[in-house]
Amino acid sequence: MNTCQNSVPKILVVDDERSMREFLEIMLQQDGYRVQCVDDGEKAARALRDQSFDLIITDIRMQPMDGLEVLKMARSVSPRTVVIIISAYSSTETAVAAMKEGAYDYLPKPFQIDEMRTVIGNALESRNGNGRPPPQPEGPLYFGCLMGESPPMRRVYELIGRVASNSSNVLITGESGTGKELVARAIHGQSPRSGRPLVIVNCGGVPENLVESELFGYRKGAFTGASSNRKGLVEAAQGGTLFLDEIGELTPALQVKLLRLVQEKTIKMIGDTENTEVDTRIISATNRDLEQMVMEGTFREDLYYRLNVLPIHLPPLRERSEDIALLARHFLSKFSKRFGKDIRKISSFALDILRNYDFPGNIRELEHIIERGVALEASSIILPDSLTLSTHKRSRNKAHETHAPALPEGTDLDSYLAHMETRLLAGALKQADGVKHKAAEILGISFRSFRYRLLKYGLASEEDAS
């Protein structure tokens, strides 16, 4: 067998569809690769015997030799050649079979050009790195514990860098699960106070009758059970940072006491007659609309403006979809190690479904989805059937919110959700007069995701779903 004499990667394209071969040949040549195209598996086998390829892109359904046989042949003749499977007839069974035979990835047609380019680049990198994913780039992609490269997150990083160097109060806003505590940790870690404590208080997680004593401490004998003096969390953050999460949950009485701390930098312990000076920077966070609460009279206006000196808003995950793949792979690595599984990849089809999901629970929900996927997956790649997604999108308008239906005891949640999703798919098809692309638009999902769901619930055959 001849070996590649040129350092430019050589790619073999195997597809019985002429237009697809021509499209891939033009795209790959424009990207600087050397390309050879054949129209069936037997020709691919002969090409593999005669020369060496860095990468093979092959269709799955061909006669007389299909894509899986081409894959097996490549693994036998040239184990270091990476293989990507493409098909207009995607199914979990063929994806699992392809991955078990050693395919790098499985992409259903039609695929996006940028997606294919990314998969090809990563596949060639994995070939050079003995199957390991390419190293993560340095720079603003990671900022402390935060992760993301989208424009909204880069703006957040810029704000963190600006506010970290001074001691003014910061108010972090954003939906639940967006990572507000991670922003607080990043600010503290970048600040001159990083060598002093960061004390975190969940204002909504402490019983109302204990919040004051937890925050400000108490003197011996101040109340029944106060057998000794005890410093509060504010004093514990002396010289450092106090992070007050869910600040909107504080009662009006505690808002008054917090205002004294913010204005005068003093606190009064329960049972004490004198104020104690403190040097603590305050970072607050909330998922509630404090401006609206001020208008309604449930949150003090003077406290709001003193806490909101330097505002930082964290975008929801649906507004930074460019980061979903990065975050998903991070969680995949985390839980694969935790569960002792050798799962290194998320299929491109599964990532496409995640990118088109609304994520009402934001990053926290994505983390739980990947954790469940790793726990349930039996193969070496996360496939769409391993993703457990809610079928209900977040309501953008409270006026359209509906109450959850009453359910009998013993309801099977998975069966119920599948039933509801089937009804939505069928209803969208009826409304779109059977036009699948239009039905996908009605449901706010990609055509690929819509097609996958039709096959999943048996609403169409593989041929009819195209």
C-alpha positions as CSV (number, residue, x, y, z in Angstrom):
1,M,0.0,0.0,0.0
2,N,1.2,3.5,-0.8
3,T,1.5,6.1,1.9
4,C,0.4,9.7,1.7
5,Q,3.5,11.7,0.7
6,N,1.8,15.1,1.3
7,S,1.1,16.6,4.7
8,V,-2.3,17.8,3.4
9,P,-5.0,15.4,4.6
10,K,-6.5,13.2,2.0
11,I,-10.2,12.4,2.1
12,L,-12.2,9.7,0.4
13,V,-15.9,10.5,-0.3
14,V,-18.2,7.5,-0.8
15,D,-21.8,8.2,-1.9
16,D,-24.1,6.9,-4.6
17,E,-25.7,10.3,-4.9
18,R,-23.9,12.3,-7.6
19,S,-25.0,15.7,-6.3
20,M,-23.7,14.9,-2.8
21,R,-20.3,13.7,-4.1
22,E,-19.9,16.9,-6.2
23,F,-20.9,19.1,-3.3
24,L,-18.5,17.5,-0.8
25,E,-15.7,17.5,-3.4
26,I,-16.1,21.2,-4.0
27,M,-16.4,22.1,-0.3
28,L,-13.4,20.0,0.7
29,Q,-11.2,21.2,-2.1
30,Q,-12.0,24.8,-1.2
31,D,-10.9,24.0,2.4
32,G,-7.5,22.8,1.1
33,Y,-8.0,19.0,1.3
34,R,-7.1,16.4,-1.3
35,V,-10.2,14.6,-2.3
36,Q,-11.2,11.4,-4.2
37,C,-14.8,10.5,-4.8
38,V,-16.4,7.1,-5.6
39,D,-20.0,6.1,-6.0
40,D,-20.2,2.7,-4.3
41,G,-18.6,0.6,-1.5
42,E,-16.7,-1.8,-3.8
43,K,-14.9,1.1,-5.5
44,A,-14.1,2.5,-2.0
45,A,-12.7,-0.9,-1.0
46,R,-10.4,-1.0,-4.1
47,A,-9.3,2.6,-3.3
48,L,-8.4,1.6,0.3
49,R,-6.3,-1.3,-1.0
50,D,-4.3,0.9,-3.3
51,Q,-3.7,4.0,-1.2
52,S,-3.9,5.6,2.2
53,F,-6.6,8.1,3.4
54,D,-6.7,10.2,6.5
55,L,-10.5,10.4,6.5
56,I,-13.4,8.7,4.8
57,I,-16.9,10.2,4.5
58,T,-19.4,7.5,3.5
59,D,-23.1,7.2,3.0
60,I,-24.7,4.3,4.9
61,R,-27.2,3.0,2.3
62,M,-25.4,1.8,-0.9
63,Q,-25.4,-1.3,-3.1
64,P,-23.8,-3.8,-3.2
65,M,-21.5,-2.8,-0.3
66,D,-23.0,-0.4,2.3
67,G,-21.3,2.2,4.5
68,L,-21.0,-0.1,7.5
69,E,-19.0,-2.6,5.3
70,V,-16.8,0.2,4.1
71,L,-16.2,1.2,7.7
72,K,-15.3,-2.4,8.6
73,M,-12.9,-2.6,5.6
74,A,-11.3,0.7,6.6
75,R,-10.8,-0.4,10.2
76,S,-9.2,-3.6,9.0
77,V,-6.9,-2.2,6.2
78,S,-6.1,1.2,7.7
79,P,-6.9,1.5,11.4
80,R,-5.7,5.1,11.7
81,T,-8.1,6.3,9.0
82,V,-11.1,8.2,10.6
83,V,-14.6,7.4,9.2
84,I,-17.6,9.7,9.3
85,I,-21.0,8.2,8.4
86,I,-23.7,10.3,6.7
87,S,-27.2,9.2,5.8
88,A,-30.6,10.6,4.8
89,Y,-32.1,7.6,6.7
90,S,-31.0,8.2,10.2
91,S,-31.9,5.8,13.0
92,T,-30.6,5.0,16.5
93,E,-29.9,1.4,15.5
94,T,-27.6,2.3,12.5
95,A,-25.9,5.0,14.6
96,V,-25.1,2.6,17.4
97,A,-23.9,0.0,14.9
98,A,-21.7,2.6,13.2
99,M,-20.2,3.8,16.5
100,K,-19.6,0.2,17.7
101,E,-17.6,-0.5,14.5
102,G,-15.5,2.6,15.2
103,A,-17.0,5.4,13.3
104,Y,-15.9,8.9,14.5
105,D,-19.4,10.4,14.0
106,Y,-22.8,9.9,12.4
107,L,-24.4,12.9,10.6
108,P,-27.9,12.7,9.2
109,K,-28.6,14.5,5.9
110,P,-29.2,17.3,5.2
111,F,-26.3,18.6,7.3
112,Q,-25.1,22.2,7.7
113,I,-21.8,23.1,6.0
114,D,-20.3,24.6,9.1
115,E,-21.3,21.5,11.1
116,M,-19.6,19.2,8.6
117,R,-16.5,21.3,8.6
118,T,-16.3,21.3,12.4
119,V,-16.8,17.5,12.5
120,I,-14.1,16.9,9.8
121,G,-11.6,19.2,11.6
122,N,-12.2,17.5,15.0
123,A,-12.0,14.0,13.4
124,L,-8.6,14.8,11.8
125,E,-7.4,16.3,15.1
126,S,-8.5,13.1,16.9
127,R,-6.5,11.1,14.4
128,N,-3.4,13.1,15.3
129,G,-4.2,12.9,19.0
130,N,-4.8,9.1,19.2
131,G,-8.5,9.5,19.5
132,R,-8.5,12.2,22.1
133,P,-10.5,15.4,21.5
134,P,-8.4,18.4,20.5
135,P,-7.1,20.6,23.4
136,Q,-9.4,23.4,24.4
137,P,-8.2,26.8,23.4
138,E,-7.0,29.3,26.0
139,G,-8.2,32.8,26.5
140,P,-11.7,34.2,27.0
141,L,-13.2,30.8,26.3
142,Y,-12.8,30.1,30.0
143,F,-13.0,32.7,32.7
144,G,-12.6,31.2,36.1
145,C,-15.3,28.6,36.5
146,L,-17.3,30.2,33.7
147,M,-17.3,28.7,30.2
148,G,-18.4,30.0,26.8
149,E,-17.2,31.7,23.7
150,S,-20.5,33.4,22.5
151,P,-20.7,37.2,22.2
152,P,-23.0,37.5,25.2
153,M,-20.6,35.6,27.4
154,R,-17.6,37.6,26.1
155,R,-19.4,40.8,27.2
156,V,-19.9,39.2,30.7
157,Y,-16.2,38.4,30.9
158,E,-15.4,42.0,30.0
159,L,-17.7,43.4,32.7
160,I,-16.2,41.0,35.3
161,G,-12.8,42.3,34.4
162,R,-13.9,45.9,34.8
163,V,-15.8,45.5,38.1
164,A,-13.4,43.1,39.9
165,S,-10.7,45.7,40.7
166,N,-12.9,48.0,42.9
167,S,-15.1,47.4,45.9
168,S,-18.4,48.8,44.6
169,N,-21.4,46.6,45.1
170,V,-22.5,44.3,42.2
171,L,-25.9,43.1,41.3
172,I,-26.0,40.0,39.1
173,T,-29.3,39.2,37.4
174,G,-30.5,36.3,35.3
175,E,-32.8,33.3,35.2
176,S,-32.3,30.3,37.5
177,G,-29.5,28.0,36.4
178,T,-27.5,30.6,34.4
179,G,-24.5,30.5,36.7
180,K,-24.8,33.7,38.8
181,E,-22.8,32.2,41.7
182,L,-20.0,31.4,39.2
183,V,-19.9,35.1,38.2
184,A,-19.6,36.1,41.9
185,R,-16.8,33.6,42.3
186,A,-15.0,35.0,39.2
187,I,-15.3,38.6,40.5
188,H,-14.0,37.7,43.9
189,G,-11.2,35.7,42.4
190,Q,-10.1,38.5,40.1
191,S,-10.3,41.2,42.9
192,P,-7.8,42.5,45.4
193,R,-9.9,40.7,48.0
194,S,-9.2,37.2,46.6
195,G,-7.0,36.3,49.5
196,R,-9.8,36.9,51.9
197,P,-13.1,34.8,52.4
198,L,-15.9,34.6,49.9
199,V,-19.0,33.9,52.0
200,I,-22.1,32.7,50.2
201,V,-25.6,33.2,51.6
202,N,-28.7,31.8,49.9
203,C,-31.4,34.2,51.2
204,G,-34.1,32.0,50.0
205,G,-32.7,28.8,51.5
206,V,-32.5,30.0,55.2
207,P,-35.7,29.9,57.3
208,E,-37.1,33.4,57.7
209,N,-36.7,33.3,61.5
210,L,-33.0,32.4,61.2
211,V,-31.9,34.8,58.5
212,E,-31.1,37.7,60.8
213,S,-29.1,35.6,63.3
214,E,-27.2,33.9,60.4
215,L,-26.3,37.2,58.8
216,F,-25.5,39.4,61.8
217,G,-24.8,37.0,64.6
218,Y,-26.1,37.2,68.2
219,R,-25.0,37.8,71.8
220,K,-25.3,35.2,74.5
221,G,-28.8,35.3,76.0
222,A,-30.3,37.2,73.1
223,F,-32.9,34.5,72.7
224,T,-33.7,31.0,74.0
225,G,-30.8,28.7,73.0
226,A,-28.3,31.5,72.5
227,S,-25.8,30.0,75.0
228,S,-22.7,31.9,73.7
229,N,-21.8,34.7,71.4
230,R,-21.8,33.9,67.7
231,K,-20.5,35.9,64.8
232,G,-22.7,36.1,61.7
233,L,-21.8,35.5,58.1
234,V,-21.3,39.2,57.4
235,E,-18.4,39.3,59.9
236,A,-17.1,36.0,58.5
237,A,-16.6,37.8,55.2
238,Q,-14.5,40.6,56.9
239,G,-12.0,41.9,54.3
240,G,-13.5,39.7,51.7
241,T,-16.8,39.3,49.7
242,L,-20.3,38.6,50.8
243,F,-22.4,37.0,48.1
244,L,-26.2,37.3,48.8
245,D,-28.0,35.0,46.4
246,E,-31.8,35.3,45.8
247,I,-31.7,38.8,47.4
248,G,-35.3,39.3,46.3
249,E,-36.4,36.9,49.0
250,L,-35.5,39.1,51.9
251,T,-38.3,40.3,54.1
252,P,-38.9,44.1,54.4
253,A,-37.5,44.0,58.0
254,L,-34.3,42.4,56.9
255,Q,-34.0,44.8,53.9
256,V,-33.9,47.6,56.5
257,K,-31.0,45.9,58.4
258,L,-29.2,45.2,55.2
259,L,-29.5,48.8,54.1
260,R,-27.6,49.8,57.3
261,L,-24.8,47.5,56.3
262,V,-24.7,48.8,52.8
263,Q,-24.9,52.5,53.8
264,E,-22.8,52.6,56.9
265,K,-20.7,49.5,56.7
266,T,-21.9,48.5,60.2
267,I,-24.0,45.7,61.7
268,K,-25.7,45.2,65.0
269,M,-25.8,41.7,66.4
270,I,-29.0,40.4,67.9
271,G,-29.0,41.3,71.6
272,D,-26.2,43.9,71.2
273,T,-26.5,47.6,71.9
274,E,-23.5,48.7,69.8
275,N,-22.7,48.7,66.1
276,T,-19.8,46.7,64.7
277,E,-17.9,48.1,61.7
278,V,-17.3,45.7,58.8
279,D,-15.2,45.8,55.6
280,T,-17.1,43.6,53.2
281,R,-17.9,43.9,49.6
282,I,-21.4,42.9,48.7
283,I,-22.3,41.0,45.5
284,S,-26.0,40.2,45.2
285,A,-27.9,38.1,42.7
286,T,-31.5,37.5,41.8
287,N,-33.7,35.8,39.2
288,R,-36.5,38.2,40.0
289,D,-37.3,41.6,38.5
290,L,-36.3,43.9,41.4
291,E,-37.4,47.0,39.5
292,Q,-40.9,45.6,39.3
293,M,-40.7,44.7,43.0
294,V,-39.7,48.3,43.8
295,M,-42.7,49.6,41.8
296,E,-45.0,47.1,43.7
297,G,-43.5,48.2,47.1
298,T,-42.1,44.8,48.0
299,F,-38.4,45.8,47.7
300,R,-36.9,49.0,49.1
301,E,-35.9,51.5,46.4
302,D,-33.0,52.9,48.3
303,L,-31.6,49.4,48.9
304,Y,-32.0,48.5,45.3
305,Y,-30.0,51.4,44.0
306,R,-27.2,50.8,46.5
307,L,-26.9,47.2,45.6
308,N,-27.2,47.9,41.8
309,V,-24.1,50.1,41.5
310,L,-22.5,47.7,39.0
311,P,-25.0,45.6,37.2
312,I,-24.2,42.4,35.3
313,H,-26.9,40.4,33.5
314,L,-26.3,36.8,32.6
315,P,-28.0,35.7,29.4
316,P,-30.2,32.5,29.4
317,L,-28.7,29.5,27.6
318,R,-31.2,29.9,24.7
319,E,-29.6,33.2,23.9
320,R,-26.1,31.8,23.7
321,S,-26.7,28.6,21.7
322,E,-23.1,28.8,20.4
323,D,-22.0,27.6,23.9
324,I,-24.2,24.5,24.1
325,A,-21.8,22.1,22.4
326,L,-18.9,23.3,24.5
327,L,-20.8,23.0,27.8
328,A,-22.3,19.6,26.8
329,R,-18.8,18.2,26.1
330,H,-17.6,19.6,29.4
331,F,-20.4,17.8,31.3
332,L,-19.8,14.7,29.2
333,S,-16.2,14.5,30.3
334,K,-17.2,15.3,33.9
335,F,-19.8,12.5,34.2
336,S,-18.0,10.0,32.1
337,K,-15.2,10.1,34.7
338,R,-17.6,10.1,37.6
339,F,-19.5,7.0,36.3
340,G,-16.4,5.2,35.0
341,K,-17.6,5.1,31.4
342,D,-15.6,5.6,28.2
343,I,-18.0,8.0,26.5
344,R,-16.0,10.7,24.7
345,K,-18.5,12.1,22.1
346,I,-21.9,13.5,21.7
347,S,-23.3,12.7,18.2
348,S,-23.8,15.6,15.9
349,F,-27.5,14.8,15.7
350,A,-27.8,14.9,19.5
351,L,-26.0,18.2,19.6
352,D,-28.4,19.6,16.9
353,I,-31.4,18.6,19.1
354,L,-29.8,20.3,22.1
355,R,-29.1,23.5,20.1
356,N,-32.7,23.7,19.1
357,Y,-34.0,23.1,22.7
358,D,-35.3,26.0,24.7
359,F,-33.6,25.0,28.1
360,P,-36.1,26.5,30.6
361,G,-33.6,25.3,33.3
362,N,-30.6,26.8,31.5
363,I,-27.1,25.4,32.2
364,R,-28.3,23.5,35.3
365,E,-30.8,21.6,33.1
366,L,-28.2,20.9,30.4
367,E,-25.9,19.4,33.1
368,H,-28.7,17.2,34.3
369,I,-29.6,16.1,30.8
370,I,-26.0,15.1,30.1
371,E,-25.7,13.3,33.5
372,R,-28.8,11.2,32.7
373,G,-27.5,10.6,29.2
374,V,-24.2,9.3,30.4
375,A,-25.8,7.2,33.1
376,L,-28.2,5.6,30.6
377,E,-26.0,5.3,27.5
378,A,-24.7,1.8,26.7
379,S,-22.6,2.7,23.7
380,S,-19.5,4.9,23.3
381,I,-21.4,8.0,22.1
382,I,-24.3,10.0,23.4
383,L,-27.2,9.5,20.9
384,P,-30.5,11.4,20.7
385,D,-32.5,8.7,22.5
386,S,-30.3,9.2,25.5
387,L,-31.4,12.8,25.9
388,T,-34.4,13.4,28.2
389,L,-35.8,16.8,27.2
390,S,-39.0,18.5,28.4
391,T,-41.6,18.8,25.6
392,H,-42.9,22.1,26.9
393,K,-41.1,25.3,25.8
394,R,-40.8,28.2,28.2
395,S,-43.7,30.7,27.9
396,R,-42.3,34.1,27.0
397,N,-45.6,35.7,28.0
398,K,-47.1,35.2,31.4
399,A,-50.5,35.9,30.0
400,H,-50.3,32.7,28.0
401,E,-49.2,30.5,30.9
402,T,-51.5,27.6,31.7
403,H,-52.0,25.5,34.8
404,A,-50.7,22.0,34.8
405,P,-53.4,19.4,34.4
406,A,-54.5,17.2,37.2
407,L,-53.0,13.7,36.8
408,P,-54.0,10.4,38.4
409,E,-51.7,8.7,40.8
410,G,-49.2,6.3,39.2
411,T,-49.0,8.3,35.9
412,D,-46.1,7.2,33.8
413,L,-44.3,10.5,33.1
414,D,-42.3,9.2,30.0
415,S,-45.5,7.8,28.5
416,Y,-47.4,11.0,29.2
417,L,-44.8,13.2,27.7
418,A,-44.5,10.9,24.6
419,H,-48.3,11.1,24.2
420,M,-48.2,14.9,24.4
421,E,-45.3,15.2,22.0
422,T,-47.0,12.9,19.5
423,R,-50.2,15.0,19.6
424,L,-48.1,18.2,19.0
425,L,-46.3,16.6,16.1
426,A,-49.5,15.4,14.5
427,G,-51.2,18.7,15.1
428,A,-48.4,20.7,13.5
429,L,-48.4,18.4,10.5
430,K,-52.2,18.9,10.1
431,Q,-51.9,22.6,10.5
432,A,-49.1,22.7,7.9
433,D,-51.1,20.5,5.4
434,G,-48.5,17.8,5.7
435,V,-45.5,20.0,4.7
436,K,-42.9,18.9,7.2
437,H,-40.6,21.9,7.0
438,K,-43.5,24.2,7.7
439,A,-44.6,21.9,10.6
440,A,-41.1,22.1,12.1
441,E,-41.3,25.9,11.9
442,I,-44.6,25.9,13.7
443,L,-43.1,24.0,16.6
444,G,-39.9,26.1,16.6
445,I,-37.5,23.2,16.0
446,S,-35.2,22.3,13.1
447,F,-36.4,20.1,10.3
448,R,-33.8,17.5,11.4
449,S,-35.1,17.4,14.9
450,F,-38.7,17.2,13.6
451,R,-37.8,14.4,11.3
452,Y,-36.1,12.5,14.1
453,R,-39.2,12.8,16.3
454,L,-41.5,11.6,13.5
455,L,-39.4,8.4,13.3
456,K,-39.1,8.0,17.0
457,Y,-42.8,7.9,17.6
458,G,-43.6,6.0,14.4
459,L,-45.5,8.8,12.7
460,A,-43.6,8.3,9.5
461,S,-41.4,5.7,7.8
462,E,-37.8,6.5,7.1
463,E,-38.7,7.2,3.4
464,D,-41.8,9.3,4.3
465,A,-40.0,11.4,6.9
466,S,-37.6,12.9,4.4
